Amino acid sequence: MKVKCAEKIYRVDIAMKSVINDKNFELLNIALGAIAAVYYTTMYYVDNPVIFGAAYYRLECLFQGRVLDFLFDWSPIVPYGVFCQILFVIWVIPVKILSLIFGISLADSMGAYLWYKLFIVLVWWRCVQETKKIAVTLKMDELRIKWMGLFLSSSLLAFLPVFHLGQIDVVYLVFMLWGVRKYIEGNYKEFILAFLLANPVKYLSVFAYIPLILLKEKRIRYILRDICIGFILIPVEMLIKNMTGILCWLGAIGIDQVRVPYTLATSQIRALLVNVWGAGPDNMGASMVVIAYAVICILAYCSCYNDVRRGKLSVWLCFSSMAVLVTFGTMKCYWEILLSPFMVMLLFMEKRSIRIDFVLEAFSPILITGIYVITQSQVYGGRKTFDYLLFSYSKYLMNRRESHSNSDMIHYIKDTIQYPGEYENVFPALVVVFMITFMIINFPYYQHEDQERTTDEQKVWCQWGCVRIGILILWFVLNFWCLFK
């Protein structure tokens, strides 16, 4: 009888803890939704209206009968693929229709800006769904997938580019995730198709594409074939974007109709070359990105895991490839979103070193964001963050912004706490250490198999979920504080 009573008490205790954890999850979800709504309606970055403004201009060309401009006037200011920009044009059609109805252009209105950001939020929601489908393919349990979705959307690496900046990188990220899912499922043709669409948008997806091919294919001629197939649309879009020059050369149009030539975006190329290690012939220096990325590609080519382990290794390779760019390359701050799905999947994939894993995953984004506050302060921590959205109704706040429009968060932090700028190199060093540690801990070794979930693990999820919500609130407060300095 005593044993049966003890078993009943144990079961009741487990059930009570499960109910508490469910309530905590719902509260965290509500808090995250509220914070996302505040960010969505108050914060933005100028790239978003510039990109959709270019799409609106293209649509106006069509309405005015300037077909040549509609088809081939691809501004170098918007360095995204043709297919991606067509999506932007489709999205601004309601704005154009309303402009025609009211007889004024609404392209620069607050409502239009919120509509532009909504596109990013919806695509991000699709990214979260694709990530969950990958987790299902990897046979993660339902509760773990549920918490993984919360952690993914609350990560600084994803939350800021989506809800703060409204940046476009989610568009090719969703194709990357779709490709990774098809890769794990064994649908190799759809995997190539997904990356075929992702690669021309910004070229960064190429860094995940090549290791995945090397992981599956060991025959050189087929490796080259698949890589070339994935790159087909890049020269095609180059031809389209420079078509007016080609038509002029053929004598089909006049020189006055030639548009500004479009060239490959140099940012990704610079990411390979700028940061060097003092070694090589005559100590000339060697690109750290090339060295680290080559190691990942060699590891992928030499790996011969079975199907189950290969699925997990594919996620690890995607994370590692993006981590190489973030830690050693010259990146834009909003490209950090490429890390987040793969990092969070690794976090929940298997149960081992759980506490150190959560520490690394929580503080790496803080360090990375801190670095971008220092190096790209016009994006993260700039006063113009609040322009044109709800805060634009407050003349006081806008006057505060205009009075010191060239100042930003990092200057105020330095002035307030006497920030020692000469120690800034410590931050990227810690990022490198954190990323390497995370890669080592979460490499899908054979000996580490998933263990049964415990209530202690759920308690850790709750604790770190609260930490993440606190970080997001603090980030908003710091940005808002800039208006009053």
C-alpha positions in Angstrom: 0.0 0.0 0.0 2.8 2.4 0.9 4.4 1.8 -2.5 1.2 2.5 -4.4 0.6 5.7 -2.4 4.1 6.8 -3.1 3.5 6.2 -6.8 0.3 8.1 -6.8 1.9 11.1 -5.0 4.8 11.0 -7.5 2.4 11.0 -10.5 0.3 13.9 -9.0 3.6 15.8 -8.4 4.7 15.3 -12.0 1.2 16.3 -13.3 1.3 19.5 -11.2 4.7 20.4 -12.4 3.6 19.9 -16.0 0.6 22.2 -15.5 2.9 24.9 -14.0 5.3 24.6 -16.9 2.4 24.9 -19.4 1.2 28.0 -17.6 4.7 29.4 -17.6 5.0 28.7 -21.3 1.7 30.5 -22.0 2.8 33.5 -20.0 6.1 33.7 -21.8 4.3 33.5 -25.1 1.9 36.3 -24.2 4.9 38.5 -23.0 6.8 37.8 -26.2 3.7 38.7 -28.3 3.3 42.0 -26.4 6.9 42.9 -26.8 6.9 42.0 -30.5 3.8 44.2 -31.0 5.6 47.2 -29.3 8.7 46.7 -31.5 6.6 46.2 -34.6 4.7 49.4 -34.2 7.5 51.7 -32.9 10.9 50.6 -34.3 12.3 50.2 -37.8 15.4 50.6 -40.0 15.5 52.8 -43.2 16.4 49.8 -45.4 12.9 48.5 -45.2 11.1 51.5 -46.7 13.9 52.0 -49.2 13.5 48.4 -50.5 9.7 48.5 -50.7 9.9 52.1 -52.0 11.9 50.7 -55.0 9.2 48.1 -55.5 6.5 50.8 -55.4 8.5 52.8 -58.0 8.7 49.7 -60.2 4.9 49.2 -59.9 4.3 52.9 -60.9 6.5 52.3 -64.0 4.0 49.6 -65.0 1.0 51.7 -64.4 2.5 54.5 -66.4 3.3 52.2 -69.3 7.1 52.3 -68.9 7.4 48.6 -69.5 11.2 48.8 -70.1 11.8 50.4 -66.8 9.5 48.0 -65.0 11.3 45.0 -66.5 15.0 46.1 -66.4 15.5 49.1 -64.1 17.1 47.2 -61.2 18.6 49.7 -58.9 22.0 48.7 -57.4 20.7 50.2 -54.1 18.6 47.1 -53.6 21.0 44.2 -53.9 18.5 41.3 -54.0 17.6 38.8 -56.6 15.0 39.3 -59.3 12.6 36.7 -57.9 12.8 38.3 -54.4 12.1 41.8 -55.8 9.1 40.5 -57.7 7.7 39.4 -54.3 8.2 42.9 -53.0 6.3 44.4 -56.0 3.4 42.0 -55.4 3.3 43.0 -51.7 3.1 46.8 -52.4 0.1 46.4 -54.8 -2.5 47.1 -52.0 -0.5 50.3 -51.2 -0.7 51.4 -54.9 -4.4 50.6 -55.1 -5.2 52.7 -52.0 -3.0 55.5 -53.4 -5.1 55.4 -56.6 -8.4 55.4 -54.6 -7.4 58.4 -52.4 -5.6 60.3 -55.2 -2.3 60.6 -53.2 0.8 58.5 -52.8 0.7 56.5 -49.6 4.1 54.8 -50.2 5.7 56.8 -47.4 2.8 56.7 -44.9 3.0 55.0 -41.5 0.4 52.5 -42.6 2.5 51.6 -45.6 5.6 51.2 -43.4 3.7 48.8 -41.1 2.4 46.9 -44.1 6.0 46.5 -45.3 7.1 45.2 -42.0 4.2 42.8 -41.9 5.7 41.0 -44.9 8.9 40.3 -42.9 6.9 39.1 -39.9 4.8 36.7 -42.0 7.9 35.3 -43.7 9.5 34.9 -40.3 6.5 33.0 -39.1 7.0 30.7 -42.1 10.7 30.3 -41.1 9.5 29.2 -37.6 7.1 26.6 -39.1 9.9 25.2 -41.4 12.2 24.9 -38.4 9.6 23.0 -36.5 9.1 20.7 -39.5 12.8 20.0 -39.5 12.6 19.2 -35.8 9.7 16.7 -36.5 11.8 15.1 -39.2 14.6 14.7 -36.7 12.1 13.0 -34.4 12.2 15.6 -31.6 9.2 15.3 -29.2 6.3 17.7 -29.3 6.9 19.5 -26.1 10.5 20.2 -27.0 9.4 21.5 -30.4 6.9 23.8 -28.7 9.6 25.4 -26.5 12.0 25.5 -29.4 9.6 27.8 -31.3 9.4 30.2 -28.3 13.2 30.3 -28.0 13.6 30.8 -31.7 11.4 33.9 -31.9 12.8 35.3 -28.6 16.4 35.1 -29.7 18.1 38.5 -30.2 19.6 37.1 -33.4 16.1 36.7 -34.9 13.9 39.1 -33.0 15.9 42.3 -33.8 16.3 41.7 -37.6 12.6 40.9 -37.8 10.7 43.1 -35.4 13.2 45.9 -34.8 14.7 46.4 -38.3 12.2 44.6 -40.6 15.0 43.2 -42.7 14.7 41.1 -45.9 17.1 38.2 -45.1 14.2 36.1 -43.8 13.2 35.7 -47.5 16.1 33.5 -48.4 16.3 32.0 -45.0 12.9 30.4 -45.4 14.2 28.7 -48.7 17.3 27.6 -46.9 15.2 26.0 -44.1 12.9 24.3 -46.7 16.0 23.0 -48.5 17.5 21.6 -45.2 14.2 19.9 -44.4 14.0 18.2 -47.8 17.7 17.3 -47.5 17.1 15.5 -44.2 14.0 13.8 -45.6 16.1 12.5 -48.5 14.4 14.6 -51.2 17.6 15.7 -52.9 15.9 17.3 -55.9 13.8 19.6 -53.8 16.8 20.4 -51.7 18.6 21.7 -54.8 15.5 23.5 -56.0 15.2 25.3 -52.6 18.8 26.5 -52.6 18.5 27.3 -56.4 15.9 29.9 -55.3 17.8 31.0 -52.2 21.3 31.5 -53.6 20.6 34.4 -56.0 18.9 36.5 -53.3 22.0 37.4 -51.3 24.6 34.6 -52.0 25.1 33.9 -48.3 23.1 30.7 -48.5 25.8 29.3 -50.7 27.9 28.9 -47.6 25.4 26.3 -46.2 24.7 24.8 -49.6 28.2 23.5 -50.4 28.9 21.6 -47.2 25.5 19.8 -47.5 26.4 18.6 -50.9 29.8 17.4 -49.7 28.1 15.6 -46.8 26.0 13.6 -49.2 28.0 13.3 -52.4 31.6 12.0 -52.5 32.1 11.8 -56.3 33.9 15.0 -57.6 32.0 15.3 -60.9 28.6 15.0 -59.2 29.7 17.6 -56.6 30.6 20.0 -59.3 27.4 19.3 -61.1 25.2 19.9 -58.1 27.1 23.1 -57.2 26.7 24.5 -60.7 23.0 23.7 -60.7 22.5 25.6 -57.5 24.3 28.6 -59.0 22.3 28.7 -62.4 20.1 31.6 -61.5 22.9 33.9 -60.4 24.2 34.6 -64.0 20.6 34.6 -65.3 19.6 37.4 -62.9 22.8 39.3 -63.8 21.8 39.2 -67.5 18.3 40.4 -66.6 19.6 43.2 -64.5 21.9 44.4 -67.2 19.5 43.8 -70.1 19.2 47.4 -71.1 23.0 47.5 -71.8 22.7 44.3 -73.8 19.7 45.7 -75.8 21.6 48.9 -76.5 24.7 46.9 -77.7 22.3 44.9 -80.0 20.9 48.2 -81.3 17.4 47.5 -80.0 17.2 50.6 -77.8 19.0 54.0 -77.5 21.9 54.9 -75.2 19.5 57.2 -73.2 17.5 54.1 -72.1 20.4 52.3 -70.6 20.1 51.8 -66.8 22.8 51.8 -64.2 24.8 48.5 -64.6 24.2 46.0 -61.8 27.2 44.2 -60.4 27.6 41.5 -57.7 27.3 42.8 -54.2 30.8 43.1 -52.8 29.9 42.7 -49.1 29.9 38.9 -49.3 33.2 38.8 -51.2 34.8 41.2 -48.7 33.6 38.8 -45.9 36.1 36.3 -47.4 39.1 38.6 -47.6 39.1 41.3 -45.0 39.9 39.6 -41.7 43.3 37.9 -42.0 45.5 35.8 -39.8 49.2 36.8 -39.9 50.6 33.7 -41.6 51.2 32.3 -45.0 54.0 32.9 -47.5 56.2 35.8 -46.4 53.7 36.3 -43.6 51.4 38.0 -46.1 48.2 37.0 -44.2 45.5 34.4 -44.8 41.7 34.9 -44.7 40.3 33.4 -41.5 36.9 32.8 -43.3 38.5 30.7 -46.0 40.5 28.7 -43.5 37.6 28.0 -41.1 35.1 27.3 -43.9 37.5 25.0 -45.7 37.8 23.0 -42.5 34.0 22.6 -42.3 33.9 21.5 -46.0 36.6 19.0 -45.5 34.8 17.6 -42.4 31.6 17.4 -44.4 33.3 15.5 -47.2 35.0 13.1 -44.9 31.9 12.3 -42.8 30.1 9.0 -43.5 27.3 9.0 -41.0 24.1 7.0 -41.3 20.9 8.7 -42.2 19.7 9.5 -38.7 23.0 11.1 -37.6 23.5 12.8 -41.0 20.3 14.7 -40.4 21.6 16.2 -37.2 25.0 16.8 -38.7 23.4 18.8 -41.6 21.9 21.2 -39.0 25.4 21.4 -37.3 27.1 22.2 -40.7 24.6 24.9 -41.5 25.1 26.5 -38.1 28.9 26.2 -38.4 29.0 27.7 -41.9 27.0 30.8 -40.7 29.0 31.0 -37.5 32.2 31.3 -39.6 30.8 34.3 -41.4 29.6 36.0 -38.2 32.8 35.4 -36.2 35.4 36.0 -38.9 33.7 37.8 -41.8 32.6 41.3 -42.5 28.9 41.1 -41.9 25.9 43.4 -41.7 24.2 43.1 -38.3 20.9 41.9 -39.7 22.6 38.9 -41.4 23.0 37.4 -37.9 19.4 36.0 -38.3 20.9 33.2 -40.4 22.4 31.7 -37.3 19.3 31.6 -35.1 17.3 28.6 -36.5 20.2 26.2 -36.6 21.6 27.4 -33.2 18.2 26.9 -31.5 17.7 23.5 -33.1 21.1 22.4 -31.8 20.1 23.7 -28.4 17.1 21.4 -28.2 18.3 18.6 -30.4 19.8 16.4 -27.6 20.0 16.6 -23.9 23.6 17.0 -22.8 25.5 19.9 -21.1 22.2 21.6 -21.0 23.1 24.5 -18.7 26.3 25.5 -20.4 24.5 25.2 -23.8 21.8 27.7 -22.7 24.5 30.1 -21.3 26.3 30.0 -24.6 23.2 30.4 -26.7 21.9 33.3 -24.6 25.1 35.3 -24.3 26.5 34.8 -27.8 23.7 36.9 -29.3 24.3 39.6 -26.6 28.0 39.8 -27.5 27.3 39.8 -31.2 24.7 42.5 -30.9 27.0 44.5 -28.6 29.7 44.4 -31.3 27.2 45.7 -33.9 26.2 48.5 -31.5 29.9 49.5 -31.6 30.6 49.0 -35.3 27.2 49.7 -36.9 25.6 52.1 -34.4 23.6 53.7 -37.2 21.5 50.5 -37.3 21.5 49.2 -33.7 21.1 52.0 -31.2 20.6 55.0 -33.5 18.1 57.7 -32.7 16.3 57.4 -36.0 15.1 53.9 -35.1 11.8 55.3 -34.0 11.1 57.6 -37.0 7.9 57.4 -39.0 6.0 54.9 -36.9 3.9 55.4 -33.7 6.4 57.6 -32.0 6.2 60.1 -35.0 3.0 61.3 -33.4 5.0 62.7 -30.5 6.5 66.1 -31.5 8.5 66.0 -28.3 10.2 62.7 -29.1 10.8 63.6 -32.7 12.4 67.0 -31.6 14.6 65.1 -29.2 15.6 62.8 -32.0 16.4 65.6 -34.4 18.4 67.7 -31.8 21.1 65.0 -31.7 20.4 63.0 -34.8 24.1 62.0 -35.2 24.4 60.5 -31.7 23.7 57.0 -30.8 23.6 54.4 -28.0 27.3 53.6 -27.9 28.2 57.3 -27.3 25.8 57.6 -24.4 27.0 54.3 -22.9 30.6 55.5 -23.1 29.8 58.8 -21.6 27.7 57.4 -18.8 29.9 54.5 -17.5 33.2 55.7 -18.9 33.3 52.7 -21.2 36.9 51.6 -21.9 36.9 51.5 -25.7 40.5 50.1 -25.9 39.1 46.7 -24.6 36.6 46.3 -27.4 38.6 43.4 -28.9 37.6 41.3 -26.0 34.1 41.0 -27.3 34.8 39.4 -30.7 37.3 37.1 -29.0 34.6 35.9 -26.6 32.2 35.4 -29.5 34.8 33.2 -31.2 35.3 31.2 -28.0 31.6 30.8 -27.4 30.9 29.7 -31.0 33.6 27.2 -31.0 32.5 25.8 -27.6 28.9 25.6 -28.9 30.1 23.8 -32.0 32.2 21.2 -30.0 29.5 20.5 -27.4 26.7 20.1 -30.0 28.6 18.1 -32.6 26.4 15.0 -33.2 28.8 12.4 -31.8 27.7 8.8 -31.8 28.1 8.3 -28.1 25.6 11.1 -27.3 22.1 9.9 -27.6 19.0 11.8 -26.7 17.8 11.1 -23.2 14.4 11.1 -21.6 13.1 14.6 -20.8 12.9 15.5 -17.1 11.0 18.2 -15.2 14.4 19.8 -14.3 15.0 20.3 -18.0 11.6 22.1 -18.4 12.5 24.2 -15.4 15.7 25.3 -17.2 13.6 26.2 -20.3 11.3 28.4 -18.1 14.2 30.1 -16.4 16.0 30.9 -19.7 12.8 31.9 -21.3 12.4 34.6 -18.6 16.0 35.7 -19.2 15.3 36.1 -22.9 12.2 38.2 -22.4 14.1 40.4 -20.0 16.9 40.9 -22.6 14.3 42.1 -25.2 12.8 44.5 -22.7 16.2 45.9 -21.8 17.1 46.4 -25.5 14.0 48.5 -26.0 14.7 50.5 -22.9 18.3 51.2 -24.0 17.1 52.4 -27.4 14.3 54.5 -25.9 16.8 56.0 -23.4 18.8 57.4 -26.3 15.9 59.8 -27.1 16.3 61.4 -23.7 20.0 61.9 -23.5 
